[in-house]
Structure formats: structure tokens, C-alpha cells
Amino acid sequence: MSSSDSFGVPAPSLTAASADSTAVRGDTGLLRLALRLDAVATGAVGAAALIGCAALDSALGLPVAFLAGIGAFLVLYALFVAWVGSARAPRRVAVRAVIGANLAWFALSVVTAAAGWLDPTGPGTALIVVQAAAVLGFADLQFYGLRKARKSLS
């Protein structure tokens, strides 16, 4: 009988994880927690942007279509991150993809805020910077969790 995690997704068997060289080995608890927290936060921001795009455009100075597109992307991305974090032994390439995507999002957000692209309001610029810092924090925590899992094998 297979166990499942808190998302109700069946966890891979330990024999499958140990035979799979692409899986992260060791103590993956922190890594999976970081991925799940990222998924929840990303999904919440995405849903808020998607649902509230018409109300937020004037306050943030960001076009409705842009907010709706970003919101839809973030909801889908959150589902992917939740899926990666639901595995007892996440795939290394998927974890690295999430970390890389978070670092790219951080960099693009900083450049967007610094360059004044999209002409956001003061609160819009502040929101871009705050969410960029949060995304960098998730990437850092995920990287640390990945390293911790590897070190737990030593």
C-alpha cells in the first residue's frame, strides 16, 4: 500500500526513489516545505492578480491584461511547484528548474522596477520589489534545502 502526502498525491515508494538517480536523496523535508510554501504564496498572488486585475490596475499602474496574464501564469506555475514539492524524493532537475525560474523572476522584477517598465505607481513599484525579495527568499530556501538533503547523506 502506497502512502500519500498532505496534498493527497501518492508518494513514490522508497525502493523507486533509491533506484532513481535523478531524485534528490537524503532529508528532503526542508526542501519540500520550501517548495510547498512557494506554491501557496505564488498561487495566492496569482489568484489575486487574476481575480483583482481590474481593481488593481489603477492602484498599481499596471495594465489589466498584464495583471491577468501574470496571474494566470502564476497559478499554473504554482501547480507545478506544488507537484514538485509533493514528491517524497523530488526530481533534481525539477527542483533546479524551480530555483532557476525563481532567480529569473527576481532578476526580471528588479529590472522592471529599476527601469520603470510598464510605468507602475509608487505602490506598484513597491509591490514589485517586495514580491521580488520574497521570490529570492524562496529560491534561497530551496537551494539551502537541496544542499541540506545532500549533506544529510554524508
N, C-alpha and C positions, 0 to 999 in steps of 0.2 A: 504494500500500500504506500502510495506516494504522499508526502506531506505537502502543505501549501503555505505560502507566506501570508502576511496581513492583507495583501491585495487579492488573495484568493487564487493566485497563479500557482500552479503546481511547481514545486521546487524540483530541480533535477536531482537524480539520485546521486549519492556520494561516489559511487563507482563510475558513473558517467562523468562527473566533474573531475575525478582524479585521472581518468583516461583521456580527458580533453586538454591538450596542451595549450589551447587558446584561452582557457578560463583563468581568471585571477585565482591564485592559490593563497592559502593562509586565512587569517582572520579578516573577513570582508565586512564585518559589522559596521565599522565607521564609514567605509566606502558606500555601502548600500544605504545607510542612513543619510549621508550627504546627497546621494542621488535622489532619494525619495523626497527630502526637503526641497531640493532644487525643483523637482517635478511639481510639487504642491505650489510653491511660490510662483513658478513660471506659469502654471495653469491658471492660478488666480489672477495674475497680471494680464495674461492673455484674455481671459474671460471678461475682465473689467474693461480692457481696451475694445474688445469686440462688442460687448453689450452697451458700453457707455460712450462709444466713439462720437456720437452726435453731440452729447452733452460736454465731452471733454475737449473738443476741437478748439473752442474759443478760449477756454481756460488755459490750455497748454500751447495753443498756437500751432497745433499740428493738424494737417488735413484729415477729414473723416475717412477718406479712402485709405490713407496711410495707416491710421489707427486700426481700422478694420482689418487690413491686410496683416499688420503686425500681430494683432490679436489672434487671428486665425492661425498664423504660423506658430505662435507661441503655444496655443492649445495643442496643436499637433506635435510640436517638439516636446511638450510636457508629457504627452502619452508615450513617446519614445523613451524619454529619460526614466519614466516610471517603469517601463518594461525592462530597461537595462538594470535598474535598481531592484527589480523583483526577483532576480535570479540569485540563488544561494552562492553561486560562483559565476559572477558576471563575466562576459566575454571581454578580454583585454582590449580588443580593437574597438568595441562599442564604448567602453569607458574612456578610452583615449579620444574617440570622436566627440563625446560629450564635453570633455575637458577642452579640446581644441575649439569646439563651437562656442563654448562659454568665453574663452580667451578672445576669439574673433569678435563676438558680440560686444565684449568690453571695449576692445580697441575701436570698433566702429562707433560705439556710443560716445566715447571720449572725443573722437574726431568730429562727430556730428555736433556735439555740444560746443567744442572749441571753435569750429569753423562757422557755427551759426546756420548750418544747413537746415532747411525747412522753416527757418525763421521762427523758432519757438519763443514763447513768452518767458519771462523770468521763472515762473513756476514750472514751465515746460522744460527749460534748461536744467533746473534743479532736479526735476524728476529723472531726466536722462542721466545725470551724474550719479544720483543716489542708486538707481537701478543698476548702473554700470558697476558701482562699487559692490553691490550685493552679488552680481554675477561673478565678479572677480573673486569674491569670498567663497562662493560655491566651487569655483574651479580650483581654488587653493585647497579647500577642504577635501575635495575629491582626489586631488593629486596626493595630498597627505595620506588619505585613506588607502590609496593604491600602494604607496610606499610602505605604510604600516602593515598591510597584508603581506607584502613580500618579505619584510623584516621578521614577521612572526614565524616564518619558516626556518629562520636561522637558529 
